[in-house]
């Protein structure tokens, strides 16, 4: 992998965007940002039994579905 220089403002902007989506106040290191982005919940709908169903989309675009009693972190 190539080594590149970047401005810390770029990392700060990415961290602000992550916090805006996940509602956390976490301080992120660059190595932690991809996992935080992968964990962002982007959509919710109802399961057949009227339980909330959450759709997760990771950075690769893969979907996973989860029915749960409650949804607390919607972007």
Phi and psi restraints in degrees (value plus and minus 20) as a CYANA .aco file:
   2 UNK   PHI     -92.2   -52.2
   2 UNK   PSI     127.8   167.8
   3 UNK   PHI    -115.8   -75.8
   3 UNK   PSI     107.7   147.7
   4 UNK   PHI    -148.3  -108.3
   4 UNK   PSI     136.0   176.0
   5 UNK   PHI    -117.5   -77.5
   5 UNK   PSI     120.0   160.0
   6 UNK   PHI    -161.3  -121.3
   6 UNK   PSI     137.0   177.0
   7 UNK   PHI    -101.0   -61.0
   7 UNK   PSI     118.7   158.7
   8 UNK   PHI     -81.2   -41.2
   8 UNK   PSI     -41.3    -1.3
   9 UNK   PHI     -82.8   -42.8
   9 UNK   PSI     -51.7   -11.7
  10 UNK   PHI     -84.1   -44.1
  10 UNK   PSI     -64.7   -24.7
  11 UNK   PHI     -85.7   -45.7
  11 UNK   PSI     -59.4   -19.4
  12 UNK   PHI     -82.7   -42.7
  12 UNK   PSI     -59.6   -19.6
  13 UNK   PHI     -86.3   -46.3
  13 UNK   PSI     -61.2   -21.2
  14 UNK   PHI     -83.4   -43.4
  14 UNK   PSI     -65.2   -25.2
  15 UNK   PHI     -82.3   -42.3
  15 UNK   PSI     -60.4   -20.4
  16 UNK   PHI     -81.8   -41.8
  16 UNK   PSI     -61.0   -21.0
  17 UNK   PHI     -84.8   -44.8
  17 UNK   PSI     -61.5   -21.5
  18 UNK   PHI     -81.2   -41.2
  18 UNK   PSI     -67.9   -27.9
  19 UNK   PHI     -83.5   -43.5
  19 UNK   PSI     -55.4   -15.4
  20 UNK   PHI     -84.6   -44.6
  20 UNK   PSI     -53.1   -13.1
  21 UNK   PHI    -104.2   -64.2
  21 UNK   PSI     -56.5   -16.5
  22 UNK   PHI    -121.5   -81.5
  22 UNK   PSI     -25.2    14.8
  23 UNK   PHI      54.5    94.5
  23 UNK   PSI     -15.6    24.4
  24 UNK   PHI    -105.6   -65.6
  24 UNK   PSI     146.8   186.8
  25 UNK   PHI    -135.4   -95.4
  25 UNK   PSI       6.4    46.4
  26 UNK   PHI     -88.2   -48.2
  26 UNK   PSI     121.5   161.5
  27 UNK   PHI    -110.8   -70.8
  27 UNK   PSI     100.3   140.3
  28 UNK   PHI    -122.9   -82.9
  28 UNK   PSI     117.4   157.4
  29 UNK   PHI    -110.2   -70.2
  29 UNK   PSI     133.5   173.5
  30 UNK   PHI     -71.6   -31.6
  30 UNK   PSI     -59.6   -19.6
  31 UNK   PHI     -87.0   -47.0
  31 UNK   PSI     -38.4     1.6
  32 UNK   PHI    -114.2   -74.2
  32 UNK   PSI     -31.8     8.2
  33 UNK   PHI     -88.1   -48.1
  33 UNK   PSI     -60.2   -20.2
  34 UNK   PHI     -81.8   -41.8
  34 UNK   PSI     -63.8   -23.8
  35 UNK   PHI     -84.3   -44.3
  35 UNK   PSI     -58.7   -18.7
  36 UNK   PHI     -85.0   -45.0
  36 UNK   PSI     -59.3   -19.3
  37 UNK   PHI     -87.3   -47.3
  37 UNK   PSI     -62.2   -22.2
  38 UNK   PHI     -78.7   -38.7
  38 UNK   PSI     -52.5   -12.5
  39 UNK   PHI    -104.3   -64.3
  39 UNK   PSI     -25.0    15.0
  40 UNK   PHI     -88.1   -48.1
  40 UNK   PSI     109.2   149.2
  41 UNK   PHI    -105.7   -65.7
  41 UNK   PSI     107.6   147.6
  42 UNK   PHI    -135.4   -95.4
  42 UNK   PSI     -30.2     9.8
  43 UNK   PHI    -176.4  -136.4
  43 UNK   PSI     125.5   165.5
  44 UNK   PHI    -159.9  -119.9
  44 UNK   PSI     124.8   164.8
  45 UNK   PHI    -168.3  -128.3
  45 UNK   PSI    -195.8  -155.8
  46 UNK   PHI    -114.8   -74.8
  46 UNK   PSI     119.6   159.6
  47 UNK   PHI     -97.4   -57.4
  47 UNK   PSI     143.9   183.9
  48 UNK   PHI     -75.5   -35.5
  48 UNK   PSI     -51.0   -11.0
  49 UNK   PHI    -110.9   -70.9
  49 UNK   PSI       0.5    40.5
  50 UNK   PHI      45.3    85.3
  50 UNK   PSI       0.9    40.9
  51 UNK   PHI    -112.3   -72.3
  51 UNK   PSI     127.3   167.3
  52 UNK   PHI     -81.6   -41.6
  52 UNK   PSI     117.9   157.9
  53 UNK   PHI    -137.1   -97.1
  53 UNK   PSI     107.9   147.9
  54 UNK   PHI    -129.3   -89.3
  54 UNK   PSI     115.1   155.1
  55 UNK   PHI    -125.7   -85.7
  55 UNK   PSI     104.6   144.6
  56 UNK   PHI    -125.5   -85.5
  56 UNK   PSI     116.5   156.5
  57 UNK   PHI    -142.9  -102.9
  57 UNK   PSI     101.4   141.4
  58 UNK   PHI    -108.6   -68.6
  58 UNK   PSI     159.2   199.2
  59 UNK   PHI     -81.9   -41.9
  59 UNK   PSI     -45.5    -5.5
  60 UNK   PHI    -103.3   -63.3
  60 UNK   PSI     -24.3    15.7
  61 UNK   PHI      69.4   109.4
  61 UNK   PSI     -14.8    25.2
  62 UNK   PHI     -95.6   -55.6
  62 UNK   PSI     119.9   159.9
  63 UNK   PHI    -120.3   -80.3
  63 UNK   PSI     125.4   165.4
  64 UNK   PHI    -158.3  -118.3
  64 UNK   PSI     127.0   167.0
  65 UNK   PHI    -138.2   -98.2
  65 UNK   PSI     124.5   164.5
  66 UNK   PHI    -166.5  -126.5
  66 UNK   PSI     100.3   140.3
  67 UNK   PHI    -113.1   -73.1
  67 UNK   PSI     113.4   153.4
  68 UNK   PHI    -166.3  -126.3
  68 UNK   PSI     145.6   185.6
  69 UNK   PHI     -90.6   -50.6
  69 UNK   PSI     -46.2    -6.2
  70 UNK   PHI    -172.4  -132.4
  70 UNK   PSI     136.1   176.1
  71 UNK   PHI    -138.8   -98.8
  71 UNK   PSI     103.1   143.1
  72 UNK   PHI    -133.7   -93.7
  72 UNK   PSI     -31.5     8.5
  73 UNK   PHI    -154.1  -114.1
  73 UNK   PSI      62.7   102.7
  74 UNK   PHI    -124.2   -84.2
  74 UNK   PSI     114.2   154.2
